[in-house]
Amino acid sequence: MKVRIWAVTLAAAAMSASLLPTTAARRLGEEPRLDDTRSSMAVQLYHPPKASLGQDQTHNLLRHHRSLVNHCRDEIATWMSCNFETLRGKKLYEISMPGSHDAGMYTARSCSTVDLGPAGDIGPEECSTVTQKYDIAEQLLLGARYFDVRPMIYRGELVIGHYSWVEEALGIKIQRMMGCVGGTLAEILKDVATFAEGNPRELVILSLSHYYDRGKDGRGRFDTNNFEMLHALVEKTLEPYLVKRNSLNSDLLDMTYEEILEQGNVIALFKPVDNTDHLEYLDHDELPIYDKYSKTDSVNKMMNDQFSKLREYGGNPEQLFLLSWTLTLSETDSVKCGTFLGGGESIKSLAQEANERFSEILRRKDGGNLPNIVYTDFIDGQSTKFTLMKSGLSSAGHFDLDLKIDDMQHYGTKDDVCLKTFGDCGPDEASDHEHNGRRYCLR
């Protein structure tokens, strides 16, 4: 009988219970306004046919999210809109925002394996590849604005992957790319488009890199055709909201926040591939970001290293500084976690340890340099809270997404429900009831 050493039985994990929002349709000729002060968040639950899931469960659906600028006291979901008057004249290197590491790895499926014959299979596991609890729509509601997106091609579809080259494991020669598939790129881009449409004062940055074609041998690098496929999907989904190179009159770092929003509220940065100069896109050189992770599983070593880098490289008007508040699994733990070997750390457990130390971001001065991106695993809203406090911006503290979902489930599935945690119902809404200190209005 074979024993799975680095287990990959992820049938349940492949069908995560994440929120899957749909793109709100834009009315023909209607453009988002920067002075938009709509102040509601419409929510409903969605129950897709169980047969399509392959298991007995239901998924929540966030259909639409609008600007909450009149109710900013308790929402971090639109913190940029809430602080627009403060942000509008600032350059990006004067702003700090939460970032999501491996943002599309909120599930793990179709993991690669190596067959060792009678000894069993070896391959990655959910605990060594999943980096986020929430999908992109939820991460946006938790305040994240910078997303590390790692596209790969699997069975002809653009998806997200968490892969790396493995020479050996447990003394066994591997010499191949190993990892798992996460969410689909189409779902992620639709989430961003939905949010961008309803929130024209919120800027979202997508960093696209670490391309991988699983159908190829070796390291599976993207060729021109692969890149054109990626570029076409991004353009098709986000076209109305994209900041485009040919519309820029100056460098992004020389523009104010408001000037950038006049061009669009989504910046998509591509890692170039050979022979793609004919395409219109922004690459990483047009928004330079200092991004060096610490490659350690020690939270103290990570903090000392990142704060040292912040002192040396932060506060530079020619680049943004990314504070990589992430811990890296050791090779031993990446093999042990989730298997019969036991005792190993996981990405999640390391993230919990790191995220418990967010207060250090406030305590440390580091020459007065502001981290422009606070980059984390397993975003839960705390990074937004501390990022805003570090920047002196207003927020209402912790946004408990799970509690908000519980409230929605308590209420039901009506399409015209508007959940407000502060303030009275609007002029075109009727008060229905309150539950757990939250007001429910009917349109």
Secondary structure, 3 states (H helix, E strand, C coil): CCCCCCCCCCCCCCCCCCCCCCCCCCCCCCCCCCCCCCECCECEECCCCHHHHCCCCCCEECCCCCCEHHHCCCCCCCHHHHCHHHHCCCEHHHCCEEEECCCCCCCCECCCCEECHHHCEECCCHHHCCCCCCCHHHHHHCCCCEEEECEEEECCEEEEEEEEEEEEECCEEEEEEEEEEEEEHHHHHHHHHHHHHHCCCCCEEEEECCCEECCCCCCCCCCHHHHHHHHHHHHHHHCCCECCHHHCCCCHHHCEHHHHHCCCCEEEEECCCCCCCCCCCEEHHHCCEEECCCCCCCHHHHHHHHHHHHHHHCCCCCCEEEEEECCCCCHHHHHHCCCCCCCCCCHHHHHHHHHCCCHHHHHCCHHHCCCCEEEECCCCCHHHHHHHHHHCCCCCCCCCHHHHHHHHHHHCCCCCEEEECCCCCCCCCEEEEEECCEEEEEC
